[in-house]
Amino acid sequence: MSEQAANKPQEFAREFFQISQRYTEQNSVSTTIALGEEAITLAVDDKTPIGALIREAFITSEKPSTFTLQIWDSSQGDALPDLSWAKDYLFQDIVVPRSVSGALRIAFDKSQGFIYVYDPTTNFGSIWMRDHSLLAYASFITPFRLMMSWMANNFSGEIIHASAIGVGDRGVLINGPSGSGKSTLGLHAALKGYPVLADDVALLSKSKIYSVYSRAKAQSSSTPLSLKNLATFEIADMTNGKTVIPFNNFGEKFLRSIDLRVLVLPIFAHLSHYEKLQPGVALKLLAPNSLRELFGGSPENFLRLSQLTKTTPAYRLALSEDSERNFENLLRIVEQS
């Protein structure tokens, strides 16, 4: 690669950050949100409906911030910087290889309409969203896990696609692909009075699980759980029929962190059953489920997941239509761990 070509991603990032800063100064408000024991200064235009949803989705923090994250779009007339250097990556959901981006982390999310740029040397990140009128409102949570993963890498933390609950002083991480039942298990626990930390995304750092979001989402048309006593809301433009559940419904039972003691990997099988897994088998299930949400992740992500399965008991939990029996088996797993 020529020196001129190698400089193109750096030039793109520099201009991208400059536009992001202008947008932030003109439109955005800043708040401090938690990322484990660290904090992020989040800047977003909360005068827009989706901007307000994004701001409210995170957990606030009073700690001094280590990271900065700005969110912007093209609504103010600013065009994106030159993207001709990125023609091989624009129309894929892909992280630009480090051989091209150098120290920078750059990703193009074609499916959602996002561009992510992060400089780990300054802990500064920026996310561009396409015009709000074209954006699925369901995007107010899920796309940010990639940026959070890049930031967490600075302190060897791992963003995991999982629900998380507490049973006594034991943290339970429930990992599986969408539709595997992990959210239902977590919400079932919360409705029965057990502490809850996460519905879809959790942070693992130094053997502790941390909440990242203050919201859960449930498929209102298919969940077997009764949500009628919770203060939920639905988003008019969210076409997937999901109900949003603020975790403050659960008061002090919404935990910010807990020690990890067991990993549970659920699967629907029309029967209730569980078995302990060898670390290698657990990793083969865990890694694809979690890394898929990080565009394949990095070698560092895979190594941390590998270490997790070596140090944490893991169980396969087969689920039936009987939510109560599924949960009883989950408690039995925790008791054995």
Secondary structure, DSSP 8 states (H G I E B T S, - for coil): --HHHHHHHHHHHHHHHHHHHHHHHHH-EEEEEEETTEEEEEEE-TTSHHHHHHHHHB-B--S--SEEEEEEESTTS------GGGTTTTTSSEE--HHHHTT-EEEEETTTTEEEEEETTTTEEEEEE--GGGS-GGGGTTTHHHHHHHHHGGGT-EEEEEEEEEETTEEEEEE-STTSSHHHHHHHHHHTT--EEESSEEEEETTEEEE-BSEEEEETTT--S--TTS--EE-TT-TT-EEEEEGGGGGGGB-SEEEEEEEEEEEE-SS-EEEEE-HHHHHHHHHHHHHGGGTT--HHHHHHHHHHHHHS-EEEEEE-S-HHHHHHHHHHHHHH-
